[in-house]
Amino acid sequence: MEDSTTFRDSIATVDKQGKRKWIFAKQPEGRFYNIRTLLSIFYFIAFFSLPFISINGRPLFMLNVLEGKFILFGVIFWPQDFFIFGLAMLAFILFIVLFTMAFGRLFCGWACPQTIFMEMMFRRIEYWIEGSAAKQQQLAKAPWNTEKILRKSAKHMVFYAISFIIANIFLAYIIGAKALGKIITGPFAAHTGGFVAILVFSGVFYGVYAFLREQVCTIICPYGRLQGVLLDKNSVVVAYDYNRGEPRSKYTKNGNHDKGDCIDCMQCVRVCPTGIDIRNGTQMECVSCTACIDACDFMMEKTGRPRGLIRYASENGIAQKEPLHFTPRMKVYSTLLVLILCAISFMPGSRKPVTGTIIRTAGMLYQERGTDSISNLYRIKLINKTSVEIPLHLQLENESGKIEMIGKENIAVKEEGQGEGTFFIVLPRTEVHGRKSKIKVGLYQQQQKIATITTTFSGPME
């Protein structure tokens, strides 16, 4: 291993002068890379198709921040439901903490959009246009001749074209596929803001995948920074078995039986998309992409050694020479993760289809009705979170008074829209106790109660 006082003093993509070191990662080959390839295909299909899938005329996914309208799995959420998002966000943060403590940075290598798009799309296009990692390095050092200009231009044009497509899909997640279609097919003057948004998003994605690349994971992403405080010696990480691999020696046909299994071939470093040497231990830059595992397993097989010199393991597992197994700690964390996911899944179903607020008319006190009754004037605003129009009528709960609507008896609340009305609440004087008292108003669709809203009733001083 390198000198322990120096090998962690800088990130792998910056040299001693503080300049960027460009990573020319060799294309991995192996079982993990093949599995990741298959998963990426499903990921791309889902990403590019979900905005265009509708259920009952409603998008399956839409995160319209501009209008405060969010649709998840066909269920619509409004700003009034932000408490659900708040609880879900807290649960999600707890999920991240527990998941990282148990399984390390597994998400980054297998599910993070940055890693999947970079390694499974843009870097593959780079291999296709510029060649292998060695040829890319030669091309970078070569003078600007015709071949270099053509290859570089072709790569960056394809990169921007894909970024432009991703930007359109990303915008479809925000405003919906129909609104995106209007921007694309409509006149430029009518959709200037939409076109500008697409160009901005395209530039951001192009900059990330053409230039920033692994810097997003090592410098920008806060999750990578959190890894250092969330991991412990029992966390599952991509690890080098130093007990088996050290001391290192170059491979010879006769074999070095007094040395470790690591032949110092550097293949694990050459395939790493962040440029680290996994043999130096767990590092912030490692995204658990398993490229080094595939490269090392290939060399072990070629030299007649068992696979697994680099593998998924914990630091305690390596130190104690134990295979990876489902420890009691991981069982507890996994159980908590399942419970958190169930809680997050339950939250959307627990909300009411119609919500609203009742506000007593400002600047007005109570009104006396003859000698035995008192009334207050109210205004109600309702929000319909369903895809059908709901006619509602109001009814006092556990009170002997009545509700007098001004205008129509029922309030028609449009689908995914709002409804409002004005009404009096009339109570017998004998039921009014104190300056203010709480009363409950039920919202009914025919005979079925949809929700209950609490408001205050103003009366005379006793």
C-alpha positions in Angstrom: 0.0 0.0 0.0 1.1 3.6 -0.5 2.5 5.7 2.4 -0.5 6.1 4.8 0.5 9.7 5.4 0.1 10.8 1.8 -2.3 8.6 -0.1 -5.4 10.3 1.2 -4.3 13.9 1.0 -5.9 14.8 -2.3 -8.6 13.5 -4.6 -7.7 11.3 -7.5 -8.8 13.8 -10.2 -6.6 16.7 -9.1 -2.8 16.8 -9.5 -0.2 18.3 -7.2 -0.6 21.7 -9.0 -4.3 21.7 -8.4 -5.2 21.1 -12.0 -7.8 18.7 -13.3 -6.6 15.2 -14.2 -8.9 13.9 -17.0 -10.1 10.3 -16.4 -9.7 7.9 -19.3 -11.5 4.9 -17.8 -11.2 1.6 -19.5 -14.5 0.0 -20.4 -15.3 -2.8 -17.9 -16.2 -6.3 -18.8 -17.7 -8.9 -16.5 -20.8 -10.2 -14.7 -21.5 -7.1 -12.7 -21.1 -4.8 -15.7 -23.5 -7.0 -17.6 -26.1 -6.9 -14.8 -25.7 -3.1 -14.6 -26.2 -2.9 -18.4 -29.5 -4.8 -18.2 -30.7 -2.6 -15.3 -29.7 0.5 -17.2 -31.9 -0.6 -20.1 -34.9 -0.8 -17.8 -34.0 2.5 -16.3 -33.8 4.3 -19.6 -37.1 2.8 -20.7 -38.7 4.0 -17.5 -37.2 7.5 -17.6 -38.1 8.2 -21.2 -41.6 6.7 -21.1 -43.1 7.6 -17.7 -44.0 11.3 -18.5 -46.1 10.0 -21.4 -48.0 7.4 -19.5 -51.4 8.5 -18.3 -54.1 7.0 -16.0 -57.6 8.3 -16.5 -56.2 11.2 -18.4 -53.8 12.1 -15.7 -50.0 11.7 -16.0 -48.4 8.9 -14.0 -45.7 11.3 -12.8 -45.6 15.1 -12.8 -43.7 17.4 -10.5 -45.1 20.8 -11.4 -43.3 23.1 -9.0 -44.6 26.2 -10.8 -48.3 25.4 -10.1 -47.7 23.5 -6.9 -49.2 20.4 -8.5 -47.5 17.0 -8.0 -48.7 13.7 -9.4 -47.1 10.5 -8.1 -48.4 7.2 -9.5 -51.5 8.9 -10.7 -52.3 10.5 -7.3 -52.4 14.3 -7.3 -50.9 16.4 -4.4 -51.5 20.1 -3.8 -49.6 22.6 -1.6 -52.1 21.7 1.2 -50.5 18.2 1.2 -47.0 19.5 1.9 -47.2 18.1 5.4 -47.2 14.7 3.8 -44.1 15.6 1.7 -42.5 16.9 4.9 -43.0 13.7 6.7 -42.0 11.7 3.7 -38.8 13.8 3.3 -37.9 13.1 7.0 -38.6 9.4 6.4 -36.5 9.5 3.3 -33.6 11.1 5.0 -33.7 8.4 7.7 -33.9 5.8 4.9 -30.7 7.2 3.3 -28.9 7.2 6.7 -29.8 3.6 7.5 -29.3 2.4 3.9 -25.8 3.9 3.7 -24.8 2.6 7.2 -25.8 -0.9 6.1 -25.1 -1.0 2.4 -22.6 1.8 1.8 -22.8 3.7 -1.5 -24.7 1.0 -3.3 -27.3 3.4 -4.6 -24.6 5.5 -6.4 -23.3 2.6 -8.5 -26.6 0.9 -9.3 -29.4 3.5 -9.3 -28.1 7.0 -9.4 -29.1 8.8 -12.6 -25.7 10.5 -12.8 -23.8 7.2 -12.8 -26.2 5.4 -15.1 -26.3 8.1 -17.8 -22.6 8.8 -17.5 -21.3 5.2 -17.6 -24.0 3.4 -19.6 -24.8 6.1 -22.2 -22.4 8.9 -22.6 -19.2 7.0 -21.9 -20.3 4.2 -24.2 -20.9 6.8 -27.0 -17.4 8.1 -26.2 -16.0 4.5 -26.7 -17.9 4.2 -30.0 -16.7 7.5 -31.4 -13.2 8.0 -30.0 -12.3 4.3 -29.3 -10.9 2.6 -26.2 -9.5 4.5 -23.2 -6.0 4.2 -24.7 -7.1 5.6 -28.0 -8.9 8.4 -26.3 -5.7 9.3 -24.4 -3.7 9.3 -27.6 -6.4 11.4 -29.3 -6.3 14.0 -26.5 -2.5 14.3 -26.8 -2.6 14.5 -30.6 -2.5 17.8 -32.5 -5.7 19.2 -33.9 -5.7 17.4 -37.2 -8.7 16.4 -39.4 -9.4 13.2 -37.5 -9.3 14.8 -34.1 -11.6 17.6 -35.2 -14.1 15.2 -36.7 -14.1 12.8 -33.8 -14.3 15.5 -31.1 -17.0 17.4 -33.1 -19.1 14.3 -33.6 -18.9 13.3 -29.9 -19.9 16.7 -28.6 -22.7 17.1 -31.2 -24.1 13.7 -30.1 -23.6 14.6 -26.5 -25.6 17.8 -26.9 -28.3 16.1 -29.0 -28.8 13.5 -26.2 -28.7 16.3 -23.6 -31.4 18.2 -25.6 -33.6 15.0 -25.5 -33.0 14.5 -21.8 -33.9 18.2 -21.2 -37.2 17.8 -23.0 -38.1 14.6 -21.0 -37.0 16.4 -17.8 -39.3 19.3 -18.6 -42.1 16.9 -19.3 -41.8 15.6 -15.7 -42.3 19.2 -14.5 -45.1 20.6 -16.8 -46.5 17.4 -18.3 -46.2 15.8 -21.8 -49.2 17.8 -23.2 -47.7 21.2 -22.2 -44.3 20.1 -23.6 -46.0 19.2 -26.9 -47.6 22.6 -27.1 -44.1 24.2 -26.6 -42.6 22.0 -29.4 -45.4 22.4 -31.9 -46.5 26.0 -31.1 -45.0 29.2 -32.3 -41.8 30.4 -30.7 -43.3 33.7 -29.6 -46.0 32.0 -27.6 -43.7 29.7 -25.7 -40.5 31.7 -25.3 -40.1 30.8 -21.7 -40.5 27.1 -22.5 -37.9 27.2 -25.2 -35.5 29.0 -22.9 -36.0 26.4 -20.2 -35.3 23.6 -22.6 -32.1 25.3 -23.8 -31.0 26.0 -20.2 -31.6 22.4 -19.2 -29.8 21.1 -22.3 -26.8 23.2 -21.5 -26.7 22.0 -17.9 -26.9 18.3 -18.9 -24.4 18.8 -21.6 -22.0 20.5 -19.2 -22.4 17.7 -16.7 -21.8 14.8 -19.0 -19.3 16.3 -21.3 -17.1 18.2 -18.8 -17.9 17.8 -15.1 -18.5 14.0 -15.3 -17.1 12.3 -12.2 -16.6 15.7 -10.5 -20.4 15.7 -9.8 -19.9 12.6 -7.6 -16.6 13.6 -5.9 -17.1 17.3 -5.4 -20.7 18.4 -5.9 -22.9 15.6 -4.6 -23.6 16.1 -0.9 -24.3 12.4 -0.5 -20.7 11.5 -1.4 -19.6 13.8 1.4 -22.0 12.3 3.9 -20.5 8.9 3.2 -17.5 9.6 5.4 -19.7 10.1 8.5 -22.3 7.4 7.7 -20.1 4.4 7.0 -18.6 2.3 9.7 -16.5 -0.9 9.8 -19.7 -3.0 9.3 -21.0 -1.2 6.2 -21.0 -3.2 3.0 -18.6 -1.5 0.5 -16.5 -2.5 -2.5 -13.3 -3.5 -0.7 -9.9 -4.9 -1.4 -8.9 -8.0 0.6 -5.5 -6.8 1.8 -5.0 -10.0 3.9 -5.1 -12.1 0.8 -3.6 -9.6 -1.6 -0.5 -8.3 0.3 2.4 -8.2 -0.3 1.9 -7.5 -4.0 4.2 -8.9 -6.7 4.3 -9.0 -10.4 2.9 -12.2 -12.0 5.3 -14.9 -13.1 4.5 -18.3 -14.5 6.4 -20.0 -11.8 4.3 -18.2 -9.2 5.3 -16.4 -6.1 4.0 -18.5 -3.3 5.4 -16.3 -0.6 3.6 -13.3 -1.9 0.0 -12.1 -1.9 -2.5 -12.7 -4.8 -2.4 -9.1 -6.0 -0.2 -9.0 -9.1 -0.2 -5.2 -9.2 -1.6 -5.2 -12.7 -3.4 -1.8 -12.1 -6.5 -3.0 -14.0 -8.7 -2.0 -11.0 -7.3 1.6 -11.3 -7.6 1.7 -15.1 -11.4 0.9 -15.1 -12.3 3.1 -12.2 -14.5 6.0 -13.5 -13.3 8.3 -10.6 -9.6 7.3 -11.0 -9.0 5.9 -7.5 -7.0 2.9 -6.4 -9.4 0.7 -4.4 -6.4 -1.0 -2.8 -5.9 2.1 -0.7 -9.2 1.4 1.2 -12.6 2.9 1.1 -12.5 6.5 -0.3 -14.9 9.3 -0.8 -14.7 9.0 -4.6 -15.7 5.4 -4.7 -19.3 5.1 -6.1 -19.5 1.3 -5.7 -19.8 0.8 -9.5 -18.1 -2.7 -9.3 -15.9 -2.0 -12.3 -12.8 -2.9 -10.2 -14.4 -6.1 -9.1 -15.0 -7.3 -12.7 -11.4 -6.2 -13.7 -9.8 -8.0 -10.8 -11.9 -11.2 -11.2 -10.8 -11.4 -14.8 -7.1 -11.1 -13.9 -7.5 -13.6 -11.1 -9.1 -16.2 -13.5 -6.3 -15.6 -16.0 -3.6 -16.2 -13.5 -5.3 -19.2 -11.9 -6.3 -17.5 -8.7 -9.7 -17.5 -7.0 -12.0 -14.5 -7.6 -13.0 -12.1 -4.9 -9.8 -10.3 -4.2 -11.9 -7.2 -4.6 -15.5 -7.8 -3.6 -18.4 -6.5 -1.7 -17.4 -6.8 2.0 -17.2 -4.9 5.2 -14.0 -3.7 6.8 -14.5 -6.1 9.8 -15.2 -8.9 7.4 -11.9 -8.3 5.6 -10.0 -7.9 8.9 -11.5 -11.1 10.4 -11.4 -13.0 7.1 -15.1 -13.7 7.1 -17.4 -13.9 4.1 -20.1 -11.4 3.6 -23.3 -12.5 5.4 -26.5 -11.0 6.6 -25.6 -9.9 10.1 -28.1 -9.1 12.9 -27.2 -5.4 12.4 -28.1 -5.6 8.7 -31.3 -7.4 9.6 -32.4 -4.7 12.0 -31.5 -1.9 9.5 -33.3 -3.7 6.7 -36.4 -4.2 8.8 -36.4 -0.5 9.7 -36.0 0.3 5.9 -39.0 -1.8 5.0 -41.1 -0.1 7.8 -40.1 3.4 6.6 -40.9 2.5 3.0 -44.3 1.2 4.1 -44.9 4.4 6.1 -44.0 6.5 3.0 -46.3 4.4 0.9 -49.2 4.7 3.3 -49.0 8.5 3.6 -50.6 9.3 0.2 -53.5 6.9 0.8 -54.2 8.5 4.2 -55.1 11.9 2.8 -58.7 13.1 2.2 -60.0 13.4 -1.4 -61.4 16.9 -0.6 -59.9 19.5 1.8 -60.8 23.0 2.5 -60.9 26.0 4.9 -63.7 27.9 6.4 -63.1 31.5 7.3 -65.5 33.7 9.2 -66.1 36.9 7.3 -63.6 39.5 8.4 -64.8 42.7 10.1 -68.2 41.2 11.0 -69.4 40.2 14.5 -72.2 37.9 15.2 -75.8 38.7 14.1 -78.8 38.3 16.3 -81.8 36.5 14.8 -84.8 37.5 16.8 -84.5 36.8 20.5 -83.4 33.2 20.5 -80.7 32.7 17.7 -77.3 34.0 16.7 -75.7 33.7 13.3 -72.2 34.1 11.8 -71.3 34.6 8.1 -68.6 32.3 6.6 -66.8 31.7 3.4 -65.6 28.2 2.4 -62.9 27.3 -0.1 -62.6 23.6 -1.2 -60.0 21.7 -3.2 -60.9 18.6 -5.1 -57.9 16.2 -5.4 -59.8 13.6 -7.5 -60.3 13.4 -11.2 -64.1 13.7 -11.0 -66.4 16.6 -10.0 -67.8 16.3 -6.5 -71.0 18.1 -5.4 -70.9 18.7 -1.7 -73.3 20.0 0.9 -72.5 21.3 4.4 -73.9 20.0 7.6 -73.3 20.9 11.3 -71.8 18.1 13.4 -73.1 17.6 16.9 -74.8 20.9 17.0 -78.5 21.8 17.2 -78.2 24.8 14.8 -78.4 24.9 11.0 -76.5 26.0 7.9 -78.1 28.5 5.5 -76.3 28.6 2.1 -76.3 31.8 0.1 -77.1 30.7 -3.4 -77.1 27.1 -4.3 -77.5 24.4 -1.7 -74.6 22.3 -3.1 -71.1 23.4 -3.9 -69.8 21.9 -7.1 -66.0 21.3 -6.8 -64.5 20.7 -10.2 -62.1 17.8 -10.8 -58.6 18.7 -9.7 -60.0 22.2 -9.1 -61.5 24.4 -6.5 -65.0 25.4 -5.3 -66.2 28.0 -2.9 -69.4 29.2 -1.3 -70.8 31.6 1.3 -73.1 30.6 4.2 -74.6 31.4 7.6 -74.3 29.2 10.6 -77.3 29.8 12.9 -77.2 28.5 16.5 -79.7 28.8 19.3 -78.6 31.4 21.9 -78.7 28.7 24.5 -75.9 26.7 22.6 -73.6 29.7 22.4 -71.1 29.7 25.3 -68.5 32.4 25.5 -67.0 34.9 23.0 -65.6 32.2 20.7 -66.4 28.5 20.5 -65.3 25.8 18.2 -67.8 24.1 15.9 -67.4 21.3 13.3 -68.8 21.4 9.8 -69.1 18.1 7.8 -68.7 17.9 4.0 -71.1 15.4 2.6 -71.4 13.9 -0.9 -75.0 12.8 -0.8 -75.1 10.8 2.5 -71.4 10.0 2.6 -69.1 12.2 4.8 -66.0 13.3 2.9 -64.3 15.4 5.5 -64.8 17.5 8.6 -63.6 21.1 9.0 -63.3 22.9 12.4 -64.0 26.6 12.6 -64.9 29.2 15.3 -68.3 30.7 16.2 -68.5 34.2 17.6 -71.1 35.0 20.2 -71.8 37.7 22.8 -69.9 38.0 26.0 -71.6 36.2 28.8 
